[in-house]
Amino acid sequence: MKKTYYLEGLLGLLSLLGFVGLFTEERMFLAFFAFACNFQYFFIPADEMMTAYMNRSAARAFYGDMFLTGGVALGGILAGLPAGRALLYGILAGWAAAVVVQSVSVAFYRFRESWGAQ
């Protein structure tokens, strides 16, 4: 059970890509610093409720990723973009949506659990 938390915590290493934005002119890499909050999962005690929340959040993120990837790719093709470029935009939009959905969903479940405990 704790292994899942370690994997989630290791996502914090993606925050190191933020340094690319500091040392180059590509400021969009600064957004990767948002992954630093995942280091907290190394210190969260493992329980069944949190594991269920993380699984639900991951499932929502996966489905959101798939639907948005397909929708954006199809929309790009219908708008006249080349198929490769439309797929690229779809994959980028899907990945960004998956990160946001998973993060917001886990945060919501954790806040809701802490509100119920008080």
Secondary structure, 3 states (H helix, E strand, C coil): CHHHHHHHHHHHHHHHHHHHHHHCCCHHHHHHHHHHHHHHHHCCCCCHHHHHHHHHHHHHHHHHHHHHHHHHHHHHHHCCCCHHHHHHHHHHHHHHHHHHHHHHHHHHHHHHHHHHHC
